[in-house]
Amino acid sequence: MNSPKKTPITHRAIWALAGPIIISNLSTPLVGAVDTAVVGHLPEPQSMGAVALGALIFSFLFWGFGFLKMGTTGFIAQAYGANDQKALSDTLSRVIFLALGFGVLTILVGYPLIQFALYLLDSTEQIESLTASYAYIRIWSAPATLCSYVFLGVFIGLHDTRKVLILMLVLNLSNILLDVIFVMGLKMGVEGVALATLIAEYLAAACGFYLLRDHIKVALKQFSWANILERKAFTILMKANSDIFIRTLCLVFSLSYFTAQSAKMGEVILASNAILLHLQSIMAYGLDGFAHAAEALTGSAYGAKNREAFKRAVKLTSIWAFIIAVVISGIYLLFGEFILGFFTSIDEVLISAKTYLPWMIIAPIVSIWSFQLDGIFIGASYTKEMRNAMIISMLIYLALLQVLIPQWGNHGLFLGLSLFMVIRAITLGLYYPRILRAIRN
């Protein structure tokens, strides 16, 4: 039996993991920001609303498969911590197989799902038409997108976040460049935004296969369908993935419900809330760097059955996450109105966004605790508890909005979103002692 790896848990080790992820994560909402900005400077607000709703649809179609990243991270990190090369290779083969299979399936069922999503969103006829044009192009990126999810999970689990940075920069910088070429240069509008994303996703997938080539070679040498489909291991993987899928679907639905309620308040509110949600995404992606560091470090400690290392990983990653949350809140407080001007030149949308900006100022400090707990639970593969906590949180959130929106309108909508983040942290926190009890020194 191989000896567990000894991974030092220091402030430097945390930043070595979190730093590249923060940089790469911040480039992701930047793509969404550029998407919004290039169409936001078109004469009509409908294009910006269409891109927002198109992105929303793919939150369902793609983010629902977030388990391909999160579940992979936990299993890879635990195999890495236990120094189990066979488990690592078998897991890699299984998740790539799943990503390609789910990607093809998504394309096959994409058309009816897009039609159903447009029916549920119930926006104006012009916005729905533009949104459909966006979606029918972007759906073809599914296999590449899901493979990239797997690669990100593997790199985080292996503590190799520099490769996460490389892959995400290839994805996002190519997306931004193509956005500018297709929309501002070739005047392709919403279709140009979708085509830019499609091409960028396949470039990133190719990059991921190349960066992971050594591990893929090892996995291929010992590849056998008997090992990959071994009943117990495959059942455990699929059980964890199904838990994360339900959890992610509930999260995406909750955020999508926010956008759907925004759409009912008119085109101006929809556009301004889309801008503010980009600030939420920028904040979330930045803070997720420490959640991903927690995934890698707690996962390895859990795999090595090292209780003290696990607790230290939780403590140090959370301290730094809180510090950065305060910094982000300060940036939004001082420069928030200036940042909003980047997204649009439409006066009525800008005025509306400024009105609700204070909710984004408090968002980092309110949200950080649920992000950190997500990372801890993913690292330990406590997926059932994540699922249950999210279901409870979503139901409470939806119930609260039925009261808050009629009372305070869009302010009530943002208050509900803030309470949702708090409830997520509370429900996960109640399950946390289970993890500690399961780890033996």
N, C-alpha and C positions, 0 to 999 in steps of 0.2 A: 504494500500500500504506500502511495506517495505521501511525503510529509506536506502539511499545509504550508502555503506561502506565508511569509511574514511581511506584511505591508505596513510600512511606517505611517502613522496617522498624525501628521504635523500640520501646522499652518501652511508651510511651503507645499506639502503634498496636496492639501486641499486646493490651493490656488493653481497648482500644476494641472489638476483635473478640471477645476471650475473655469479657469481663465480661458482656455481655448473654446470651451462650450459657450461661455458668455459672449465671446466675440462672434462665434458662428451663429448662436441663437439670435443675437441682435440683428444679424443680416437677414433673418427670416421675416420679421415684421417690416423690415426695410423694403422688402419686395412688395408686401401688401401696401406699404405707404406709397411706393412708386406707382403701383397699379392704380391706386386712388388718385395720386397726383396727376398722372398723365391724362386720365379721363376727367379729373376734376377741373382741368383748365379748358375742357371743351365747353361750348356755349350752353349746353343744357345739362341739368342735374341728373337726368334719367340714366346716363351712362355710368355715373358714379354709383347710383343705386343698383344698377344691373350687375356691376362688378362685385358689389357687396353681397348681393343675393346669390350670385354665382359661386363666390367663395363659400357662402353659407351651405349651399348644396353639397359642395365637396368636403365640407366639415363632416357631413353625414357619411358620404361615400368613402372617404379616405381616413378621416380621424377615427372613425369607428374601428379601423384596423390598427389603431395605435398599439394594440397588444403585441403586434409584431416587433415593435421596438421595446416596449416596457417589459413584456414577458421575457423576451430574449435577453435583455440586460440582466435581469435577476438570475436566470439559469446560467448564463455565461459567467457572471461575476462569482457565483457560488462554485462553479467548476474550476474557475481560475484560482479562487481562494483555497480550494481543496487540492489544487495541482493535479486535476484529473483530465488528462488530454483526451481520453476516449469520450468522456461525457461532453467535453467542449466540441469535439469534431462532430459527434452525432447530433448535438443540438443545432450546430451550424447547418448541417445538411437538412434537418427537419424544417427549420424556419425558412430557408431559401425555397425549399419545395412548396411550403405553404404560401409564401409571398407570391410566387409565380402563379400558383393555382388560383388564389383569391383575386389576383390581378386580372386574369383572363375572365373569371366569373363576373367581375365587376363590369367589364366591357359588355359582356353578353346581356346583363340585366340592366345596363345603364339607362337605356332609353325610357323604359316604363318608370324607373325610379325618378328620373329627371322630370317626367311629366307629372308624376304624383307630387313631387316636391313643389313644383310651380303651382299646382292646385292648392296645396296647403298654405303656401306663402300669400296667395291672394293679393298680389300687388296690381298696379295699373297695367293695361294691355301693352303699352310701349315698353315698360321695364321688363315685363315677362318675356316679350319677344327678344329683347337684347340679351336677357339672361339665358334663354334657350340657345342662342347662337354661341355664347361663351361655353356653355356646358357640353354641347355636342362635340366641340373640339377637344376640350380638356379631358373628357372621359377616356380618351385613348392613352393617356399617360399612366393608367392604373398599374400595370405590371412594374414599370420603372419606379413609381412612387413607393409601392409596397416593398420592393427590394431595397430601396434606400432606407426605409424604416428599419429593416433587418440589419443593414450594415451599421447604422447609427447605434442600435442596441448592442451589437457585438463589440464595437470599438469602445463604448462606455464600459461594458462589462470587463473588457481586457485592460482597463485603465489607460487606453491609448487615445486620449481625447484630441491629440494633435491631428489624427486622421479624421476625426469628426469635423474639425475646423476646415481641413482641406476639402472634404466632400461638400460641406455646406457652402463654402465659398464658391466652389465650382457651380453648384446649383443656383445660388442666389445672385451672384455677380453676372452669370450668363443670362439669368432671367431679367435682371435690370437692364442689361445692355440690349437684349432683344425687345424689351418693352419700349425703350426709347426708339429703336430702329422701326419697329412695326407700327407703333401708335403715333409718335411725333414725326417720324420720317416718312413712312409709307401711308400714314393716315388711315390705318386699318381699324381704328376704334376698339370696341370691346373684343372683336375677333382677334385682333392683334395681341391683346393681353393674354387671351387663352392660348394662342399659338406659341407665344414666348414661354409660357409655363410648360407646355407640352414638350418643346425641344429641350428646355433646361432640365426637366426631369430625366430624360434619357441620357443626357450628358452626365448627370450626377450618378445614375445607376452604373454606367460604364466605368466611371471613376471609382465607384465603390468596389466593383469586381476586381479592378486592378489593385487597389490598396489592400484588399483582403486575399490576394492571390496566394500567398504562402500558406495561410490557414486553409484555403480551399484545396490546395494541392494535397495537404495532409489528410483532409477529410475525404478526398476522392480516393486516396490510396487504401483507406480502410472502409470505403463505402460499401454497404450492403443493405438491400431493402429490408432484410430481416431485422437488422439493427435499427434502421430508421423508423420502421413501423412496429417495433417491439411494443407489445400491448401496454405494459405498465408505464413505460417512459412516455409513449405517445399520449396515453390517457392523461397523465399528469400535466403534460404540456398543453393539451387541448382544454383541460379543466381550468388551468390558470388563464389561458388565453380567452376562454369563454367568460370567465369572471371579469377580466380586464375589458373585454368587449362590451359587456353590459354596463360596466362602470363608465367607460368612455362614451358610450351611446347616451347614457343619462347626462353626462357632463355636456356633450355636444348639443343634446336636445335643450338643456337648460340655457345655454348661450344662444342657441338658435331661436328659442322662444323669446329671448330678449330682442333679437333683431326683428322677429315677426311682429312683436308688439310695437317696435319702433316704426315699422312699415305702416301700421294702422294709424299712426299719428301724423302721417303725411310725408311728402317727399323731402321736405327740409329737415324734419326730425330724423328721418331715416339716414339722410346724408351726414348730418352732424354726429349722430350716434355712431355711424360707421367710422368716422374720424376718431372719435373718443375711444372706440374699441381698439383702434390701432395703437393708441397710447397704452391701453390695457395689455395688448399683446407685447409691445416693446418691454413693458415692465415685467410681464410674466416670463418672457424668454430670457431676460437678463437674470432674474432671480432663479430660474430653472437651472442655471449653471451649478448652483450649490445643491439643488435637489438631485441633479445628476451625479454630482460628487458624492452625495449621500448614498445614492443607489450603488455606485461602484464600491465604496468603502464599507458600507454596512453589509452589502451582499457578500463581499470577500470575507469579512469578519464572521458573518453568519455561516458561510460555507466552511470556514476553519473552526467553527464552534468557539470563538473567542469573545466572551461576553464583555470584557473590559474594552477591547478594541472597538466593539460595536457601540458601546455607550460613548466612547470618546469621539467616534466618527459623528454620532448624532449631535453631540455638544458643539464641536468645533464648526461643523458645517452650518449649524443653526445660528451660531453667533455671527458668523460672517454674512449669512443671508440677511439677518436683521439689520446689520450695519449698512449693507448695500440698499436695502429697502428704504431706510431713512434717507440715504443719499438721493435715490430716485425721486422720492417725495419732494425733497428740496429742489431738485431740478425742475419738476413740474410746477412747483410753486413760483419759482423765479422766472422760468422761461416758457411756461406752458402756452401763454397767448402767442408768443413768437413762433413756437412749434406748430400751432394750429394753422398759422398763415402759410406754412409749407404745403398743406394739403389741398387748399382750395382758394380761389379768388372770388367766389360767389359770396357776396356780403351777407345775405340772409342766413346762409349755412354757417358762416364764420361767427356771426352774432349768437346763433343758437348754440354752437359748440362752446363758446366762452361762458355761456350761462351755466352749463353743466360741468365745466372743467374741475370745480372743487372735488367732485367725486373721484376723479383720476388722481388728485393730489393725495387723498387718503388711501387709495387702492393698494399701494405696495405694502404698507404696514398692516392693513387688514388681511391681505391675501397670503403673506409669506408663510404663515404657519401651516396652511393646508398644502402648499407646495412642498414644504420640507417633509411633512408626514407622508405625502405621496411617494417621495423618493425613498424614504425609509421602508415603507411597506413593499415597494417594488423590489428593492434590494433583497429583502427577506422572502420574497414571493408569497406574501400574505394577501393573496388576491381575493379570497372570499370576503375577508373583512373590508377590503377596499370597495368591493361591489356593494355590500350591505350598507356601508356608511354613505356611499354616493346615492343609493336609492332613497334612503331616509332624508338626506339633505335636499335632493331634488323635490321630493313631495312637499317638504316644508316650504321650500322656496316658491313653488308654484302656488301653494295656498296663500302665502304672504302677498304675492303679486295681485291676487284677486282683491285684496283689501287696499294695498298701497297705491296701485295705479289709479283707481277711481278717486282716491283721496288727494293725491299729489301729482298725478300725471307722469311726465318723464322723470321728475325728481323721485317719485315713488318707484319707478322702474330701476333707477340706479341704486336707490336704497336697498331694494330687494336683492340686487346683484351683490352688494357689499355684505348683506346678511348671509347670503348663500356661501360666501367664502368663509365666514366665521363658523357657520354650522358645519361645513365640511371639516374644519379643523377639530371641532369639538367631537364629532362622531368618530373620526379616526383616532383621536386621543384616547377615547374610552377603550379602544382595542389594543393600544400600544403595550400595556403590561403583558399581554399574551406572548408577544415576541420575546421579551426579556426572559420570561419563564421557560421558553423553549431552548434557550442557548445555555450550554454548559461549558465551563472552562476546561 
